[in-house]
Amino acid sequence: MVSQLLSSVSPSKTMTDFVHSLPCMSSLSSLIVQPLKLQQNSLTSATFSSSSSKSSTLICSSKPNNGRAPMDGGRPVSRNRKKSSYGTSRRSILKKSFTQEQVNFSFPVTHDPHVGIIGGGMAGLVCALSLEKRGIKSTVFDTGNHGLGGRMGTRKIDPQPLIFDHAAQFFTVSDPRFAELVDNWLENGLIRQWQGTIGELEVGGQFVPLPSLPPKYIGINGMRPLADALLSQTRMVSVVRPCWISRLEPFNGMWHLSENGKPCGQFDVIVIAHNGKCANRLLASSGLPLIARQMKKLELSSIWALLAAFEDPLTIPSGAPPFEGAFVKGVDSVSWMGNNTMKLFSENNSPHCWTIFSTAAFGKKNKVPQENIPRATAEKVETAMLEGVEAALGLPKGSLQKPFYSRVQLWGAALPTNSPGIPCIFDPNGRAGICGDWLLGSNLESAALSGMALANHIGDYLQSCGGRPEEFAVGLDNEFHSIEGHDIGQFSGLDMESKQLQHFN
Ligand SMILES: Cc1cc2nc3c(=O)[nH]c(=O)nc-3n(C[C@H](O)[C@H](O)[C@H](O)COP(=O)(O)OP(=O)(O)OC[C@H]3O[C@@H](n4cnc5c(N)ncnc54)[C@H](O)[C@@H]3O)c2cc1C
């Protein structure tokens, strides 16, 4: 069991010591959410100026037409209702976020609260699961056309089919709370250990395998099926997909969510479980200036993904074991290459489906709108990445076999490069929280821990019946620090201790 394994990692140390000893995960030990000191603004106050100097408060009370939250034939309308913010420039989004009014719910939460979660990646899904454990119902909204999961996506190309994990490749475990979840997924046959060889591949073909511990986990049949299965046994979670929440409006003590004008329901509390441009736009005129301000501090890298299927196995450097995944070093266009066919099916038969990721530096240099990649850019990027694979494997120029299928994709908002290092953010006056990988780091474990932390925080807040909001404000003004790790995220316990490793070339 993962939790047992974790406790046996270093018998002389406590789990907290162990977590602190992991260079990129030290912030996970702070999962107990510490409340911030809010200004003493009473929930019942009629007029209020929030802690953000330029923000004022929009009181949302149960009394219809109390003069503060006008109604429009029963439709939610905030006092400062403006035209849709979509399609506006980043500058105007920033301006709006700073000047918008703070919403302030001024009466007790309903008796059977319902949480709306916007985003069905690891963070949003674990948040929903953890809310259910606290007896709280939720609805998860996600844009995914093919399934849930966000950046834990798997692409299946018919008719063969070809299968590629096209974002998260595998994960490691360092925190006992995550270990408990992972044990459960193992028991339910949702994941298994990746037994194949993974290592570092230096330009020219020098391969250094990583130690087998800590264990590396993968979704059975890929990451997306894991995401889709996570909520299969829940009874208090609804999923709405594909659905792109485009507006949040506070009215009559509830959050009203809509997709391009189509109502999607009303919720006592909302969770923003996504990030990047889309979240900034959604928050720009929502009545949550403190949350919007924190979200805007987040910086994200861009990574190109090349999905390539080859008829024959790739030529592995002589003397190296037949590896299934490699962090590539010394090549500008490639930071990772992984063989999905071997990883998922332990088969060395054709086709050989490889996922190849660029470095963040290459992503930045070649950034274009991800929804509309010019053909010339796609061709240039694919050529550069295949040449990078060739160079990494130490093959003569032009000798790499041509893939019979290939596709490039840009993850424009790939991985966080900075973080507030706090498990979640919660604004009790606005009854809204944020979870996501970036709150703690840049991997699936951080995302899961953040979702869990926010769910428990909301559970505690709801148990308090919404009173004493000042005790429940967290993360609203934490500073951000930069995040270390691989270009495709952090893998706790996988630091290369070259002296302990065998070299092959
Ligand atoms: C190329 C790449 C490789 C990676 N490799 C690894 C790895 O090997 N191991 C690892 O641990 N981590 C890896 N990561 C990081 C990992 O994938 C993320 O840390 C994790 O998936 C983040 O989960 P999340 O729930 O915070 O966000 P997301 O997965 O981004 O989920 C957010 C979800 O919200 C949805 N959404 C957005 N806006 C809206 C809206 N308005 N309405 C409704 N839904 C909305 C999105 O479609 C998405 O599904 C990788 C990431 C990338 C990009």
The ligand as an SDF file (V2000), in Angstrom:
LIG
                    3D

 53 58  0  0  0  0  0  0  0  0999 V2000
    2.3220   18.8890  -20.8850 C   0  0  0  0  0  0  0  0  0  0  0  0
    2.0640   18.5630  -19.4400 C   0  0  0  0  0  0  0  0  0  0  0  0
    2.6270   17.4420  -18.8670 C   0  0  0  0  0  0  0  0  0  0  0  0
    2.3920   17.1520  -17.5110 C   0  0  0  0  0  0  0  0  0  0  0  0
    2.9280   16.0170  -16.9600 N   0  0  0  0  0  0  0  0  0  0  0  0
    2.6650   15.7130  -15.6660 C   0  0  0  0  0  0  0  0  0  0  0  0
    3.0980   14.4910  -15.1150 C   0  0  0  0  0  0  0  0  0  0  0  0
    3.6870   13.6500  -15.7890 O   0  0  0  0  0  0  0  0  0  0  0  0
    2.8160   14.2450  -13.7900 N   0  0  0  0  0  0  0  0  0  0  0  0
    2.1090   15.1310  -13.0180 C   0  0  0  0  0  0  0  0  0  0  0  0
    1.8690   14.8460  -11.8360 O   0  0  0  0  0  0  0  0  0  0  0  0
    1.6570   16.2850  -13.5440 N   0  0  0  0  0  0  0  0  0  0  0  0
    1.9060   16.5860  -14.8480 C   0  0  0  0  0  0  0  0  0  0  0  0
    1.4050   17.7370  -15.3890 N   0  0  0  0  0  0  0  0  0  0  0  0
    0.6810   18.6520  -14.5180 C   0  0  0  0  0  0  0  0  0  0  0  0
   -0.7310   18.1400  -14.2340 C   0  0  0  0  0  0  0  0  0  0  0  0
   -1.3210   17.7470  -15.4440 O   0  0  0  0  0  0  0  0  0  0  0  0
   -1.5110   19.2530  -13.5630 C   0  0  0  0  0  0  0  0  0  0  0  0
   -0.8060   19.6580  -12.4100 O   0  0  0  0  0  0  0  0  0  0  0  0
   -2.9060   18.8430  -13.1220 C   0  0  0  0  0  0  0  0  0  0  0  0
   -3.5430   18.0570  -14.0990 O   0  0  0  0  0  0  0  0  0  0  0  0
   -3.6970   20.1000  -12.8280 C   0  0  0  0  0  0  0  0  0  0  0  0
   -5.0120   19.7710  -12.4250 O   0  0  0  0  0  0  0  0  0  0  0  0
   -6.0640   20.9240  -12.1010 P   0  0  0  0  0  0  0  0  0  0  0  0
   -7.3160   20.2610  -11.7140 O   0  0  0  0  0  0  0  0  0  0  0  0
   -5.4340   21.8890  -11.1610 O   0  0  0  0  0  0  0  0  0  0  0  0
   -6.2660   21.7270  -13.4700 O   0  0  0  0  0  0  0  0  0  0  0  0
   -6.7670   21.2580  -14.9010 P   0  0  0  0  0  0  0  0  0  0  0  0
   -6.3750   19.8610  -15.1640 O   0  0  0  0  0  0  0  0  0  0  0  0
   -6.2820   22.2880  -15.8610 O   0  0  0  0  0  0  0  0  0  0  0  0
   -8.3580   21.3120  -14.8060 O   0  0  0  0  0  0  0  0  0  0  0  0
   -9.1270   22.4580  -15.0450 C   0  0  0  0  0  0  0  0  0  0  0  0
  -10.3760   22.0510  -15.8090 C   0  0  0  0  0  0  0  0  0  0  0  0
  -11.2820   23.1620  -15.8420 O   0  0  0  0  0  0  0  0  0  0  0  0
  -11.8730   23.2210  -17.1160 C   0  0  0  0  0  0  0  0  0  0  0  0
  -12.3450   24.5930  -17.3310 N   0  0  0  0  0  0  0  0  0  0  0  0
  -11.6120   25.6970  -17.5810 C   0  0  0  0  0  0  0  0  0  0  0  0
  -12.4080   26.7700  -17.6690 N   0  0  0  0  0  0  0  0  0  0  0  0
  -13.6710   26.3280  -17.4730 C   0  0  0  0  0  0  0  0  0  0  0  0
  -14.9450   26.9670  -17.4690 C   0  0  0  0  0  0  0  0  0  0  0  0
  -15.0710   28.2900  -17.6500 N   0  0  0  0  0  0  0  0  0  0  0  0
  -16.0610   26.2150  -17.2730 N   0  0  0  0  0  0  0  0  0  0  0  0
  -15.9550   24.8770  -17.0640 C   0  0  0  0  0  0  0  0  0  0  0  0
  -14.7550   24.2220  -17.0570 N   0  0  0  0  0  0  0  0  0  0  0  0
  -13.6410   24.9450  -17.2560 C   0  0  0  0  0  0  0  0  0  0  0  0
  -10.7550   22.8070  -18.0560 C   0  0  0  0  0  0  0  0  0  0  0  0
  -11.2570   22.3780  -19.3090 O   0  0  0  0  0  0  0  0  0  0  0  0
  -10.1180   21.6660  -17.2560 C   0  0  0  0  0  0  0  0  0  0  0  0
  -10.7500   20.4460  -17.5470 O   0  0  0  0  0  0  0  0  0  0  0  0
    1.5920   18.0180  -16.7400 C   0  0  0  0  0  0  0  0  0  0  0  0
    0.9880   19.1420  -17.3480 C   0  0  0  0  0  0  0  0  0  0  0  0
    1.2110   19.3970  -18.6850 C   0  0  0  0  0  0  0  0  0  0  0  0
    0.5340   20.5750  -19.3390 C   0  0  0  0  0  0  0  0  0  0  0  0
  1  2  1  0
  2  3  1  0
  2 52  2  0
  3  4  2  0
  4  5  1  0
  4 50  1  0
  5  6  2  0
  6  7  1  0
  6 13  1  0
  7  8  2  0
  7  9  1  0
  9 10  1  0
 10 11  2  0
 10 12  1  0
 12 13  2  0
 13 14  1  0
 14 15  1  0
 14 50  1  0
 15 16  1  0
 16 17  1  0
 16 18  1  0
 18 19  1  0
 18 20  1  0
 20 21  1  0
 20 22  1  0
 22 23  1  0
 23 24  1  0
 24 25  2  0
 24 26  1  0
 24 27  1  0
 27 28  1  0
 28 29  2  0
 28 30  1  0
 28 31  1  0
 31 32  1  0
 32 33  1  0
 33 34  1  0
 33 48  1  0
 34 35  1  0
 35 36  1  0
 35 46  1  0
 36 37  1  0
 36 45  1  0
 37 38  2  0
 38 39  1  0
 39 40  1  0
 39 45  2  0
 40 41  1  0
 40 42  2  0
 42 43  1  0
 43 44  2  0
 44 45  1  0
 46 47  1  0
 46 48  1  0
 48 49  1  0
 50 51  2  0
 51 52  1  0
 52 53  1  0
M  END
$$$$
